[in-house]
Amino acid sequence: MSMYDHFRKEERPFVDQVLEWKELVKGRFVHKLTDFLDPREQQIITTIIGQDQEVRFSFFGGTEETERKRAFLFPPFLEPTVLDYQLSAYKVHYPQKFIQLTHPDLLGAMMALGLKRDKFGDIYIQEEVIHIVIASEISSYVEANLQNVGRAQIRLEAISLEKLMTEKEEWFEKFITASSLRLDVILSEIYQLSRSKIVPLIEAKKVKVNWKIIEQPSFQVQTGDYLSVRGLGRSKLIDVLGKTKKDKWRIEIGLRK
């Protein structure tokens, strides 16, 4: 069985990248720090490198609960520290009495600076407090240029990683049955909506699988996939448990609280 058989076709470029990183560390005895990775990309690294004794890896994004993390690949004689992940954290000051900022507002403003999404970590918003994490190599540029979010003037205050707020994800599990593993069918069962209401959401680019927009209702989901629908929330396929007597798939899912 080929290494690629474990992954979807669209994931192959990233698989190739991880294989290159692995050979770099193994062949040259150097470390490799990646940009921020989503949980699916972290999962791919874990699968490819696994228990390889010549290459080790760890993930960190500011706190243990962060979703987006940088990976640090290193030879076994190294011991990584927090400084190796090169993270910078900020508190965002804004006129909260007059405006409310959202995650899309912050992300849109940062992306408008012309930087890759991969350079930004998690955005934390709790009540009126906002924290962001970015790659240290772009910190000077962001400090100098991120002065507005929408119509709101903002100010960034550098803070230590220890001061980052934590946001632990909580999930509750349930079981569903579905006639197929098509994306539209699964979402219909998870959110108890008709497929006629789900399909337009998919076609309007409001649905993501593993943090990537999917526009095909017939897309086949599988165990381990994270699903999100704008306005409805996030879910994940914990396990596909086989067929029922009525020839339907029995699936264990997690719904984010």
N, C-alpha and C positions, 0 to 999 in steps of 0.2 A: 504493500500500500504506500502510495506517495504521500509526502508531507502535506501536499496541497489538498489531499482528499479530506482532511480534517477541517477545511475552511471553505467559505464561499468564494466564488470566482472573483467577486469585487474586493475581497480581502487580500488577494494574492500580492498586489504591490506592497502592502504593509508587511506581509509575511516575508517577502524578499528583503525588505529593509531590515527586519529583525534578524534574518539569517546573516546579512552583511555585518550588522553590529556584533553578532555572536562571533563571527570569524575574526573581526577586528580585535576584539578583546582577547580571544584565544591565541591568535597568531602573533600579536604585538605586545601582549601583556600590558595593555593600557586600559583605562576606564572610558566609558561612553555615557554621557548624560543626554537624555532625550528632551524634547519639548514636552508639554503637558499631553497626557494621554487620557482618553476616556476609558471607562471600566472594561469595555470590550477589547480595546487595544492592550490593556494590561493583561487581560485574560489570554490573549494570543501570545504575548511574551512568555507568560507562565507556562503555556502549553509547549512552546518551541524549545525553551531553554530547560525547563523542568529541573531535573536533579543533576544536570551536567556539572561534574566536579571541577571543570576547568573554567567555567564562567558562572558567576553568581550575579544576582540582581536583587534590587529592592525598589520600593515605590514610596514616594512622599510628596505631599502637596500642601503642607503647612500644618495640618493636624492629622490625626489618625482617621478622622471621619470624612476627610475631603473626598470628593468624587473624582475630580481631575487631578492626576499626579504625574510627576516626572519620574522616569525610570533611570536608575543608576546601575549600569552593567559594569562589572569589575572582576579582575582576577582574584583568586581565593586568598592571596596574601594581603589584600587591602581590607581595611575596615572603614566603611563610609561613615561620615558624620552629617549632621543636619546642614552644615555649610556646603557640603558637596552638591546639594540639590539646587543651590543658587536661586533662592526664592526671596522675593520682596513683598511685604504686606503693607497695606495702607488702610486708614480710615478715611471715608469720604465725608467731608463737611459740605452741607448744602442748606438752603433755607427751608428746612422741613416744615416750618409753620405755614408756608405758602404753596408747597408742591410736594408730591409724593413720587419718588423714583422707583422704578421696577427693574427687575433683572434684564429684560430686553432693552430698557433705556440705557443701562450701564454698558451692556455688551455692545449695543449699536454704536455708542459714543467711542468705545475703545477700538472697535473695528474700523471706524471712520478715520482713525489715525494712520491707516494703511498697513497695519501689522496683522500677522497671521493669528487666527483663533488659537493656534497651538501655543502661542506665547502667553496666554492668559489662563490662569487656574480658576478656582471657584470664586463666585460672587456670593457673599453672605448678606442677607437682608433680614433683620429682626426688628420689627416695629420701625423705629426711625434711624436705627444704626446700620451703616453699610460698611463692610470690609471687602477688600479685593486682594487677590494674590496674583502676582505676575512673575515672569522670569526676570532675574536680576539684570541680565544683559540689556534689557530694554527699559530699565527703571528710570534712567536719566531722561530718556526721550519722553516717556509717559508723564513724568513729573513736569516737564517743560510744556507739554502740549495738551494734556487732558485738563482743560479748564472749564469746559461746559458739557453738560449732559442735557440735550434738548435745549430748552430755554433757560435752564437753571445754571447759574454760575457755581462752580464747586472748587473746593480746595482739598488737596491730598495731604494727609499727615502720615508719615512713615511710622509704623508700629512694629514691635517685635512679633515673631510668630507665636510666642507664648500668649499674646494678648488677643489672638484671633478667636472670635466666637466659634462655638462648635454647634453643629447641626446634625445630630445623629438621625439617620434614616430609620423609619419604622415601617414595617410591612405586615400586612395580615394575609394569611393564605386562604385560598378557597379552591374548590374543584369545579371544573366545567366540562361539558361534553360538546364536541363540535364535529360536523360532518366532514371537515377537511382541515388542513393546516394552512389554508389561504389566509393572508393577512386580514382581508375584510371579514371573513367568517369568524376568525378568532376575536377580533375587536368587537364584533357584534355581540358575541357571547359574553365577553368580559364586561362590557359597559351596558349590556341589555338595550341595545339600539338596533333598529333594523339595518340591513345591509344598504338599503337605499339612502340611509342617513350617513352611514360610515364611508361609502365610496366617494361622495363629494369631498369629504375631509381629506381623504388620501390624495385625490386628484388636485386638491388645492394646496398641496405640500404642507399639510398640517400634521402629518404623521411621520414619526421617525422610528426606525428599528436600529438599535445599537448606535444611537446618536447620529444616524444618517437618514436624510429624507428619502422616503420610498413613495413613488407615485403609482406603482402597479398594484391594484387590488388583489391580483393573483399571486403576489409574492409569497413564497413558502417560508413560514417561520419554523423555528426549531428550538430544542431545549437550550436554555441559557440566554435566549434573546431578551433584550430590554425593549419595551414598546412605550411610546409616548404619543399622546394625542393632545394637541393644543386645546386647552379649555376643559379637558376631561381628566388629565393626570397621567401618571406613569404606572406601568405594570411590567411584570417579567414572567417568562415561562420557566418555571422551576423544573418541571419534568413532564415528558409525554409518556403516559403510563400504559399505552397500548389501546386496543379496541374493546368496546363493550359488546354485549350480545347483539345489540342493534347496529353493529358495525360503525359506531361513532368513536372518535378519539376521546379518551379520557385524559384530561390535562390538569396538572397542578399549577396554579398561578399565584403570584404575589401581587398585591395591590398596595401601593404606597399610601400610608395614612396621611 
